[in-house]
Amino acid sequence: MVAKKTRKAAVSTIAAVETEPTAAELRGFFDGGGQFDNFSFARWRWVGEGPRSGLAEKIAKKRFPVPPVVGAEGTETAAKTELILPAFAPAEYISLDFFLRRYEEMQPAHEVNAYLQVNFAFPNAINLHHPAEMVRTFAKGYFVDEREMAVFLAAHAPWVAGSSNTGHLHLLVFPRRLRFAFGEFDHRLASDQGNRDVHEAWSAFQKEWFQLWPRSLVEFG
């Protein structure tokens, strides 16, 4: 009887081991530094042991928010996408696929942080291209020029697919200085304080922007 229980326990232990994740998973941690209107901030990091899941799959969800029509496979369905690189980034990094592969390959084993995601919503926008230019200009100055970080911008226009959701933009920030090669991860930026810092900078940027461009270009009323 004791031997039978022992065998059952051993089988249960083996089954438990077999069902445990065999790879680290990318998970998002949202708005730890506070919640703000039409703005959200997430830190994506690997959780668990083992090989790390690829970044490309997560980025693909921003490039292809809806499946492409038959015959147009591979065509991005986001309204606009762009990888914005620092001035001294290696030339071959202009390819998004190559950039993601090298970013992942050059990630230190001890570093579990992957990237940041900043979302901008424009519920009353009369179009999406002007808000997209706002976000791009902000990202170029705050992340790319000042901090020499690469960012990926994706603009989503849900109404094109028949959805009533608000037009919005995703900004994926790779917070490692990129000057010929990747530097250390910016842990302050990937924190609750980073959430507040980015929102404060975005708020200040909008005030300056609307001194040059009337708000009516972005919102009704």
SVG drawing of the C-alpha trace seen along z (x, -y; Angstrom):
<svg xmlns="http://www.w3.org/2000/svg" viewBox="-19 -80 48 82">
<polyline fill="none" stroke="black" stroke-width="0.4" points="0.0,0.0 2.8,-2.4 4.6,-1.5 1.5,-2.3 1.1,-5.7 4.7,-6.4 4.3,-5.6 1.2,-7.8 3.1,-10.7 6.0,-10.2 3.7,-10.2 2.0,-13.4 5.3,-15.1 6.4,-14.2 3.1,-15.5 3.5,-18.8 7.0,-19.2 5.8,-18.5 3.0,-21.1 5.3,-23.9 6.2,-26.6 9.3,-25.7 10.0,-29.2 10.0,-32.7 6.8,-34.6 6.5,-38.3 4.0,-40.0 2.8,-43.6 2.5,-45.6 0.3,-48.6 0.0,-52.0 2.0,-51.3 2.8,-55.0 -0.7,-56.3 -3.6,-56.4 -4.1,-59.3 -6.7,-60.3 -6.1,-59.0 -2.6,-57.8 -1.4,-54.5 2.1,-53.1 3.2,-49.5 6.5,-47.7 6.9,-44.5 9.3,-42.0 10.0,-38.3 8.6,-36.2 9.7,-32.6 12.7,-30.5 14.0,-29.0 14.3,-30.4 12.6,-33.8 9.7,-34.2 10.4,-36.4 9.6,-40.1 8.4,-39.8 5.1,-38.1 4.2,-41.0 5.2,-43.6 3.2,-41.8 0.0,-42.4 0.6,-46.2 1.6,-45.8 -1.4,-43.5 -4.3,-44.6 -6.7,-42.8 -5.9,-39.9 -5.0,-41.1 -7.5,-40.3 -7.1,-37.2 -4.4,-37.8 -2.7,-40.5 -0.9,-38.3 2.0,-40.1 0.5,-43.6 0.4,-45.5 -3.2,-46.5 -2.1,-49.3 -2.9,-52.7 0.8,-53.7 3.9,-52.1 7.5,-53.4 10.7,-52.4 12.5,-55.6 16.2,-55.1 18.8,-57.3 21.3,-59.0 24.2,-56.7 22.3,-53.4 23.9,-50.8 22.6,-51.1 21.2,-47.6 18.9,-48.3 16.6,-50.1 14.9,-46.7 12.5,-46.2 12.9,-42.4 16.6,-42.7 16.4,-45.3 14.2,-43.1 16.4,-40.0 19.6,-41.9 17.9,-43.6 16.8,-40.2 20.2,-38.6 22.1,-41.3 19.8,-41.3 21.9,-40.4 20.9,-37.2 20.4,-39.0 18.1,-41.6 14.4,-40.6 13.0,-43.9 12.1,-44.0 10.5,-47.2 8.0,-49.9 4.6,-50.5 3.0,-54.0 -0.5,-54.3 -2.1,-57.5 -5.9,-57.8 -7.6,-60.6 -11.4,-60.1 -12.5,-63.3 -9.9,-63.4 -11.2,-64.5 -8.5,-62.4 -5.6,-60.2 -2.7,-61.6 -2.4,-64.8 -2.3,-63.0 0.1,-60.5 2.4,-63.4 2.1,-64.8 3.1,-61.5 5.9,-61.0 7.4,-64.5 7.2,-63.9 8.8,-60.5 11.5,-61.7 12.5,-64.5 12.0,-62.8 13.2,-59.2 15.2,-59.2 17.1,-62.5 17.5,-63.1 18.0,-59.5 19.2,-57.8 16.6,-55.1 14.8,-53.4 11.0,-53.5 8.4,-51.8 5.2,-53.7 1.9,-52.1 -1.3,-54.1 -4.5,-52.1 -7.7,-53.3 -10.4,-50.8 -13.2,-52.4 -11.5,-51.0 -12.3,-47.5 -15.9,-48.6 -15.1,-49.0 -16.4,-51.9 -13.3,-52.0 -11.3,-55.2 -8.4,-55.9 -5.1,-55.5 -1.4,-55.2 1.0,-52.7 4.6,-53.7 7.0,-50.8 10.1,-52.1 13.3,-50.0 15.0,-51.8 18.6,-51.0 20.9,-53.7 21.7,-52.8 25.0,-54.3 26.7,-51.8 25.7,-49.1 23.1,-48.7 23.9,-50.2 22.5,-49.5 18.8,-49.3 17.3,-52.5 15.6,-51.2 14.4,-54.6 12.4,-54.9 11.0,-51.3 9.5,-52.2 6.5,-53.8 8.5,-57.0 9.2,-56.6 5.4,-56.4 4.9,-59.8 8.0,-61.3 6.7,-60.4 3.2,-61.6 4.5,-64.9 6.7,-65.4 3.8,-64.5 1.5,-67.1 4.1,-69.8 4.7,-68.9 1.0,-69.2 0.9,-72.7 3.7,-73.8 2.3,-72.0 -1.1,-73.8 0.7,-77.1 1.7,-76.4 -1.3,-74.4 -5.0,-75.1 -6.6,-72.4 -9.4,-72.2 -6.9,-70.3 -6.9,-67.5 -10.2,-67.6 -13.7,-68.9 -14.7,-72.0"/>
</svg>
